[in-house]
């Protein structure tokens, strides 16, 4: 039932909800079970601080809490992100679900629709204000329990869970989640520790290894508490940071003046337009380069003002560093004055003393991907328990975390 009052507003919200679902169907982000749930749950009731038109904008998130500095602390993810992640999870009717990150309560309400009257949903958040808000919004949902606690530790009293979904950016697959997962269960988690924001659906196999069954590009507000971000960054910029490379191995001192070198632009003659193609390329580069210089980068506010990089995404993108040089992946729409409908030919822009050599090496890699690996099955991500010896790992190590060693495995030789 629509939670608003007043006939005109209710009808308008219902029309907007229907239009949102139809737009998501047309974009390929929606499965039919998720579509049915999204038609049932009134999203605008969970974000009353914005007008219904904003609540049902398919590709826009709604921030509900910010820090004193203006950073987003909690939000209702954009409907396309919600739909894509629910499709990765897709809990069966009767399933027991743990959601880490309560947000507005909207996602928990959708999960409750998916698991039905014989299932249950537990949603946990470290922020008491967010918990109180979610409890109010979910009042009357008997299948949803809202818990205050650190989601990095899961919630053992309601375990085991058939599915665990994490709606905040994680820097590890925490041991507690694996321990609280039922046999044959699935964990869906946005791994922000990777060189590219990816939401990964893992299943645990008999050997104790988590192996991905699906990956999708999506970014989330990072977990707080025990799951808060860790790791080093290298700041680039002489007078003040303009760009940050998120890799503890990056040589910050050597890279500090890299932007003082003229940029080197190299086109690849490779075109990628769809999400599966982008996703495949990022995973393949992880399998090829691993932790040897591949990382995520972003511009600082000053860097955005000065347009220090021509980034393909608002938050930044994928970069590779080597000594005092770095290069980042971009595309024709970002690196030129091409119109939005132009084919997205890939390019690398490099800075530093060895920028030309680095850019040429990366162009050769992308062309090699395009000549064969691109048409093979998508590389998978594996999470091996911490301490697993190198010779027992599949693929190339992307990074080591306290609870897991993350690797990427390509199909066939890379």
Backbone torsions as a table, in degrees:
resi	resn	phi	psi	omega
1	UNK	NA	139.4	179.3
2	UNK	-66.9	131.3	-173.3
3	UNK	-84.0	-6.6	-179.4
4	UNK	-83.2	165.1	174.8
5	UNK	-115.7	156.3	-179.2
6	UNK	95.7	117.9	-172.9
7	UNK	-59.8	-43.9	-175.6
8	UNK	-64.1	-45.7	-178.5
9	UNK	-67.0	-39.0	-179.3
10	UNK	-61.8	-45.8	-179.8
11	UNK	-63.5	-40.8	179.3
12	UNK	-63.3	-43.5	179.5
13	UNK	-64.0	-40.0	179.3
14	UNK	-63.7	-41.5	178.2
15	UNK	-63.7	-41.6	179.5
16	UNK	-64.7	-38.7	179.4
17	UNK	-64.6	-44.1	178.1
18	UNK	-62.0	-43.1	179.9
19	UNK	-64.0	-38.6	178.0
20	UNK	-60.9	-46.8	-179.0
21	UNK	-63.4	-41.4	179.2
22	UNK	-65.4	-38.3	177.5
23	UNK	-64.5	-41.0	179.7
24	UNK	-68.4	-36.7	175.3
25	UNK	-59.5	-45.3	-178.2
26	UNK	-66.4	-24.2	-179.2
27	UNK	-89.1	-5.8	178.9
28	UNK	80.4	16.4	-177.3
29	UNK	-97.8	7.0	-167.2
30	UNK	-133.9	130.5	169.6
31	UNK	-94.0	162.0	-173.2
32	UNK	-68.1	-38.1	177.9
33	UNK	-62.2	-41.2	178.8
34	UNK	-68.5	-38.0	177.7
35	UNK	-59.2	-43.7	178.9
36	UNK	-60.9	-43.0	178.8
37	UNK	-64.8	-40.3	-178.5
38	UNK	-69.6	-27.8	175.2
39	UNK	-73.4	-26.4	-178.4
40	UNK	-83.1	-33.3	-171.7
41	UNK	-96.3	122.1	-178.6
42	UNK	-78.2	95.4	-176.1
43	UNK	-56.8	-36.8	-176.4
44	UNK	-63.8	-24.1	178.4
45	UNK	-70.4	-19.8	-179.1
46	UNK	-94.9	-10.9	176.8
47	UNK	-132.8	63.3	-174.3
48	UNK	-67.2	-12.1	-178.6
49	UNK	-75.4	-9.2	176.8
50	UNK	-120.8	160.9	177.7
51	UNK	-68.7	153.5	179.9
52	UNK	-53.2	-35.6	-179.8
53	UNK	-60.5	-37.7	178.0
54	UNK	-74.3	-36.7	179.2
55	UNK	-61.8	-33.8	-175.8
56	UNK	-102.6	13.5	173.8
57	UNK	-67.2	118.0	-168.6
58	UNK	-62.5	-28.0	-172.0
59	UNK	-118.2	22.3	-178.5
60	UNK	-124.4	130.9	173.1
61	UNK	-82.7	160.9	175.3
62	UNK	-121.0	113.1	179.0
63	UNK	-79.2	129.5	-177.7
64	UNK	-110.2	-12.3	178.4
65	UNK	-153.0	135.6	178.6
66	UNK	-127.1	157.0	174.6
67	UNK	-76.6	172.6	177.6
68	UNK	-59.6	-27.4	-179.6
69	UNK	-87.6	-2.4	178.5
70	UNK	96.7	0.2	179.4
71	UNK	-73.6	141.0	179.2
72	UNK	-69.3	129.2	178.5
73	UNK	-107.8	-27.4	179.5
74	UNK	-156.1	146.8	-177.1
75	UNK	-156.9	165.7	165.5
76	UNK	-95.9	112.6	-177.0
77	UNK	-58.5	155.2	176.8
78	UNK	-56.6	141.1	-177.4
79	UNK	-53.3	-34.8	-180.0
80	UNK	-66.8	-34.9	177.3
81	UNK	-68.4	-43.7	178.1
82	UNK	-58.4	-47.0	-177.5
83	UNK	-64.0	-43.3	-178.1
84	UNK	-65.5	-40.8	-178.7
85	UNK	-70.4	-38.6	177.2
86	UNK	-65.6	-33.5	175.9
87	UNK	-65.7	-37.3	176.8
88	UNK	-65.2	-37.8	-177.3
89	UNK	-82.2	-56.5	179.0
90	UNK	38.8	63.2	-179.5
91	UNK	-63.1	144.7	-179.2
92	UNK	-76.6	156.2	172.6
93	UNK	-54.3	134.5	-178.9
94	UNK	89.3	-1.6	-176.6
95	UNK	-73.0	153.3	172.1
96	UNK	-101.0	123.6	-171.4
97	UNK	-123.8	138.7	169.3
98	UNK	-112.7	126.5	173.6
99	UNK	-109.3	124.9	176.9
100	UNK	-99.5	110.5	-175.7
101	UNK	108.3	94.1	-172.3
102	UNK	-75.0	-33.1	-178.6
103	UNK	55.2	-133.5	-178.7
104	UNK	-83.0	-13.8	-172.8
105	UNK	96.7	-9.1	-177.3
106	UNK	-62.2	-46.6	-178.1
107	UNK	-64.8	-38.5	177.9
108	UNK	-63.0	-37.7	177.8
109	UNK	-64.4	-39.6	177.0
110	UNK	-65.1	-42.1	177.4
111	UNK	-61.0	-38.7	178.6
112	UNK	-62.5	-37.5	175.7
113	UNK	-63.8	-39.7	-176.4
114	UNK	-70.9	-38.6	-177.9
115	UNK	-81.9	-19.8	175.0
116	UNK	74.2	-175.3	-172.7
117	UNK	-66.3	-18.8	179.8
118	UNK	-97.2	-0.5	178.9
119	UNK	-102.0	-179.4	178.5
120	UNK	-149.5	151.7	179.6
121	UNK	-129.5	130.0	171.4
122	UNK	-114.9	126.4	177.1
123	UNK	-119.6	134.0	-173.5
124	UNK	-127.3	142.5	178.6
125	UNK	-147.2	146.6	-177.9
126	UNK	-80.4	-18.7	-173.2
127	UNK	-94.0	115.5	-177.4
128	UNK	-62.3	-31.1	178.0
129	UNK	-67.0	-42.0	177.8
130	UNK	-65.4	-39.6	178.4
131	UNK	-62.2	-46.4	180.0
132	UNK	-60.9	-42.8	-179.7
133	UNK	-63.2	-46.3	-179.3
134	UNK	-62.3	-39.0	178.7
135	UNK	-61.6	-43.3	179.2
136	UNK	-62.9	-44.3	-177.7
137	UNK	-66.4	-32.0	-175.9
138	UNK	-96.7	8.7	178.4
139	UNK	-56.4	129.2	-177.8
140	UNK	98.9	-12.7	175.3
141	UNK	-88.0	91.6	-175.9
142	UNK	-66.6	-18.4	-178.3
143	UNK	-89.0	0.0	-177.7
144	UNK	-115.8	123.5	172.5
145	UNK	-106.1	127.1	179.6
146	UNK	-104.1	121.8	-171.5
147	UNK	-121.8	140.2	173.4
148	UNK	-94.0	123.6	179.4
149	UNK	174.4	176.1	179.4
150	UNK	-85.8	111.6	-175.0
151	UNK	-64.7	-18.3	177.9
152	UNK	-62.3	-22.7	178.9
153	UNK	-97.8	6.8	-177.9
154	UNK	64.0	-153.0	175.6
155	UNK	-147.5	92.8	-172.1
156	UNK	-62.1	-35.2	-175.7
157	UNK	-58.1	-26.8	-179.4
158	UNK	-102.8	2.8	-179.9
159	UNK	-73.4	159.7	4.7
160	UNK	-83.8	157.6	-178.6
161	UNK	-112.4	140.4	174.8
162	UNK	-76.3	-25.4	-180.0
163	UNK	-151.0	136.1	174.9
164	UNK	-120.8	124.5	178.1
165	UNK	-119.8	131.9	-176.7
166	UNK	-109.9	116.2	-175.9
167	UNK	-104.4	37.2	173.9
168	UNK	-147.9	152.3	-177.5
169	UNK	-66.1	126.9	-177.5
170	UNK	-111.9	148.3	178.5
171	UNK	-108.4	10.4	174.6
172	UNK	-166.1	163.0	167.5
173	UNK	-96.6	101.0	-167.9
174	UNK	-67.9	142.7	-175.3
175	UNK	-55.9	-39.0	-177.8
176	UNK	-60.4	-36.2	179.5
177	UNK	-63.2	-43.7	-179.5
178	UNK	-65.8	-42.3	-179.2
179	UNK	-64.6	-29.6	-177.6
180	UNK	-93.4	4.9	-179.3
181	UNK	-88.6	133.0	177.6
182	UNK	-71.1	155.9	175.5
183	UNK	-54.1	134.2	-178.7
184	UNK	78.3	5.9	-178.1
185	UNK	-77.5	174.0	-176.1
186	UNK	-131.0	141.2	173.3
187	UNK	-116.5	128.3	176.0
188	UNK	-115.0	118.5	-170.9
189	UNK	-143.5	131.8	173.2
190	UNK	-77.4	109.3	-177.7
191	UNK	-90.1	95.0	-179.8
192	UNK	-82.3	-2.1	175.4
193	UNK	-77.8	-13.7	-179.3
194	UNK	-76.6	163.0	177.5
195	UNK	-66.5	-8.4	176.7
196	UNK	-141.8	138.6	179.1
197	UNK	-61.1	117.2	178.8
198	UNK	-137.6	136.3	169.7
199	UNK	-95.9	122.7	-170.6
200	UNK	-115.7	130.0	172.5
201	UNK	-97.3	113.9	-179.3
202	UNK	-105.0	146.7	165.3
203	UNK	-123.9	139.9	179.9
204	UNK	-87.9	128.9	-178.8
205	UNK	-100.2	174.9	-172.8
206	UNK	-61.2	-26.2	-179.6
207	UNK	-82.9	4.4	178.5
208	UNK	85.6	-0.5	-179.5
209	UNK	-89.6	137.6	172.7
210	UNK	-88.6	126.1	-180.0
211	UNK	-123.6	136.9	-176.2
212	UNK	-72.2	140.5	172.5
213	UNK	-111.9	-10.0	176.7
214	UNK	-164.0	146.7	174.3
215	UNK	-136.8	147.5	179.2
216	UNK	-148.0	145.1	178.0
217	UNK	-75.4	124.7	176.5
218	UNK	-171.3	141.5	177.1
219	UNK	-114.4	151.4	-178.1
220	UNK	-138.0	159.9	170.8
221	UNK	-62.8	133.7	-175.1
222	UNK	-65.3	152.3	170.8
223	UNK	-59.4	150.4	172.1
224	UNK	-107.3	-176.1	178.5
225	UNK	70.2	-141.7	-176.6
226	UNK	-64.7	-20.1	-179.8
227	UNK	-95.4	11.8	-177.6
228	UNK	-63.8	154.8	-177.5
229	UNK	-57.0	141.6	172.6
230	UNK	-135.6	164.2	179.2
231	UNK	115.3	160.9	-174.4
232	UNK	-93.6	164.5	174.6
233	UNK	-135.0	154.6	173.3
234	UNK	-114.2	125.1	-179.1
235	UNK	-94.7	134.4	-178.8
236	UNK	-115.0	128.7	-177.3
237	UNK	141.0	132.0	-174.7
238	UNK	-75.2	-50.7	-176.2
239	UNK	-84.7	-36.6	176.1
240	UNK	-157.3	157.6	-177.5
241	UNK	-62.7	129.4	175.4
242	UNK	-109.1	-25.0	-175.3
243	UNK	-150.7	143.2	179.9
244	UNK	-123.0	130.5	170.5
245	UNK	-97.8	125.7	-174.7
246	UNK	-94.1	78.1	-179.8
247	UNK	-158.1	119.0	-179.8
248	UNK	-63.1	-20.7	-179.3
249	UNK	-83.7	-10.8	-179.1
250	UNK	-67.4	139.9	-179.0
251	UNK	-85.2	90.6	-175.4
252	UNK	-59.6	-39.1	-179.1
253	UNK	-65.2	-42.8	-178.9
254	UNK	-71.9	-30.3	-176.6
255	UNK	-87.3	-11.6	-170.5
256	UNK	-55.1	-38.1	-177.0
257	UNK	-102.0	15.2	-174.6
258	UNK	-59.6	-35.0	-178.4
259	UNK	-70.4	-11.4	177.0
260	UNK	-74.4	-18.9	176.7
261	UNK	-81.1	142.6	178.5
262	UNK	-58.7	142.1	179.7
263	UNK	-68.8	143.5	174.8
264	UNK	-109.6	119.3	-178.9
265	UNK	-105.3	126.1	178.0
266	UNK	-127.4	122.4	175.8
267	UNK	-86.4	146.4	-175.7
268	UNK	-97.5	-19.2	-171.9
269	UNK	65.5	21.2	177.3
270	UNK	-114.7	130.3	-177.5
271	UNK	-111.4	130.7	175.6
272	UNK	-132.8	123.1	-177.0
273	UNK	-120.0	-23.9	-173.7
274	UNK	-107.8	157.9	-178.3
275	UNK	-60.7	-41.9	178.2
276	UNK	-57.8	-36.3	179.3
277	UNK	-67.1	-46.6	176.5
278	UNK	-59.0	-48.4	-176.8
279	UNK	-58.5	-44.4	179.6
280	UNK	-62.0	-44.7	-178.9
281	UNK	-62.1	-45.9	-178.4
282	UNK	-61.4	-44.0	179.6
283	UNK	-64.3	-40.9	-179.3
284	UNK	-65.2	-40.8	176.7
285	UNK	-62.7	-37.3	176.0
286	UNK	-63.3	-41.5	179.6
287	UNK	-67.6	-29.5	-177.7
288	UNK	-84.5	-42.9	-173.8
289	UNK	-100.1	-32.1	-179.4
290	UNK	59.0	-134.7	-177.0
291	UNK	-93.2	18.1	-178.9
292	UNK	-93.9	59.0	173.9
293	UNK	104.7	-9.5	179.0
294	UNK	-81.4	131.3	-176.3
295	UNK	-158.3	174.4	174.9
296	UNK	-93.7	149.3	174.8
297	UNK	-138.9	159.3	174.0
298	UNK	-148.5	158.4	176.4
299	UNK	-87.8	144.0	170.8
300	UNK	-77.2	166.8	175.8
301	UNK	-53.5	-40.6	177.8
302	UNK	-67.4	-37.4	177.2
303	UNK	-63.6	-35.5	176.4
304	UNK	-66.3	-42.2	178.6
305	UNK	-60.6	-41.2	-176.8
306	UNK	-88.8	-0.4	-178.8
307	UNK	51.2	53.5	-176.9
308	UNK	-67.3	-19.1	177.6
309	UNK	-147.6	150.4	178.8
310	UNK	-99.7	83.4	-168.4
311	UNK	-85.6	145.4	178.3
312	UNK	-77.4	-22.6	-179.4
313	UNK	-125.2	150.7	-178.2
314	UNK	-57.7	-37.6	-176.5
315	UNK	-80.7	-16.4	-178.7
316	UNK	136.5	-132.9	-179.5
317	UNK	173.8	-152.8	-174.6
318	UNK	-105.0	134.6	-179.1
319	UNK	-134.3	164.3	173.9
320	UNK	-133.2	131.9	178.5
321	UNK	-117.9	150.5	177.6
322	UNK	-151.8	108.2	-177.7
323	UNK	61.6	-121.6	-179.0
324	UNK	-98.0	17.2	179.6
325	UNK	-123.9	153.1	173.1
326	UNK	-146.2	155.7	176.7
327	UNK	-138.0	151.4	177.8
328	UNK	-132.5	151.4	-178.6
329	UNK	-83.0	132.6	177.0
330	UNK	-140.5	-170.6	178.6
331	UNK	-143.6	173.0	-172.6
332	UNK	-63.0	-36.3	-179.7
333	UNK	-64.0	-34.8	-179.5
334	UNK	-85.4	-31.7	-171.4
335	UNK	-97.1	0.3	179.6
336	UNK	-146.7	-172.8	-179.6
337	UNK	-95.0	23.7	-179.8
338	UNK	-62.3	152.3	178.4
339	UNK	-75.9	164.2	-175.0
340	UNK	-60.7	-26.8	-178.1
341	UNK	-86.7	1.3	-178.2
342	UNK	-68.8	149.5	174.7
343	UNK	-58.1	140.7	-174.3
344	UNK	-90.2	70.2	174.0
345	UNK	-62.9	136.9	-177.9
346	UNK	-83.7	152.0	177.5
347	UNK	-148.7	162.0	170.0
348	UNK	-120.2	137.8	171.9
349	UNK	-115.5	127.3	-175.0
350	UNK	-123.9	149.8	176.6
351	UNK	-133.4	151.0	175.0
352	UNK	119.8	177.3	-173.9
353	UNK	-67.3	-27.7	-179.7
354	UNK	-116.4	34.4	-172.0
355	UNK	-65.1	-40.3	-178.2
356	UNK	-63.1	-45.3	179.9
357	UNK	-63.8	-41.5	-180.0
358	UNK	-64.9	-46.1	-179.6
359	UNK	-62.3	-41.8	179.9
360	UNK	-63.4	-39.9	179.1
361	UNK	-62.6	-41.2	-178.2
362	UNK	-72.5	-37.2	175.1
363	UNK	-59.7	-43.5	178.6
364	UNK	-60.8	-37.9	178.3
365	UNK	-62.9	-47.2	-177.7
366	UNK	-65.5	-37.9	177.5
367	UNK	-65.7	-37.3	177.2
368	UNK	-64.3	-41.8	175.8
369	UNK	-58.1	-42.4	-176.3
370	UNK	-69.1	-23.8	-176.8
371	UNK	-82.6	-7.6	-178.5
372	UNK	-170.6	-59.7	-177.6
373	UNK	-56.3	-28.9	-179.5
374	UNK	-56.4	-29.3	-173.9
375	UNK	-99.8	6.1	174.6
376	UNK	-92.2	169.7	177.3
377	UNK	-55.6	150.4	-178.1
378	UNK	-61.9	133.5	175.2
379	UNK	-56.4	150.9	-178.8
380	UNK	-112.2	156.8	176.0
381	UNK	-101.6	137.3	176.4
382	UNK	-123.2	144.1	174.9
383	UNK	-118.7	109.5	-179.8
384	UNK	-99.6	143.1	178.6
385	UNK	-54.2	142.5	178.2
386	UNK	-54.5	140.1	-179.2
387	UNK	93.4	-6.8	177.3
388	UNK	-61.8	126.9	-179.9
389	UNK	-61.8	151.6	-178.5
390	UNK	-55.1	-39.4	-176.1
391	UNK	-74.3	-3.2	176.0
392	UNK	-105.3	3.5	-178.6
393	UNK	-91.8	148.8	170.0
394	UNK	-96.5	136.6	175.2
395	UNK	75.8	-164.0	-176.5
396	UNK	-101.3	138.3	179.3
397	UNK	-68.9	126.3	173.0
398	UNK	-89.7	-42.4	176.3
399	UNK	-167.3	157.1	174.2
400	UNK	-104.9	132.2	178.4
401	UNK	-122.1	169.4	-177.7
402	UNK	-57.3	-37.9	-175.4
403	UNK	-102.5	-21.7	-175.9
404	UNK	-145.6	154.7	168.5
405	UNK	-104.0	119.9	-175.5
406	UNK	-95.3	125.5	177.8
407	UNK	-127.0	162.1	174.0
408	UNK	-125.3	131.9	-175.4
409	UNK	-118.2	120.3	176.1
410	UNK	-90.5	155.5	179.2
411	UNK	-82.9	110.7	-178.4
412	UNK	85.3	177.1	-177.0
413	UNK	-65.3	142.0	176.4
414	UNK	-103.8	NA	NA
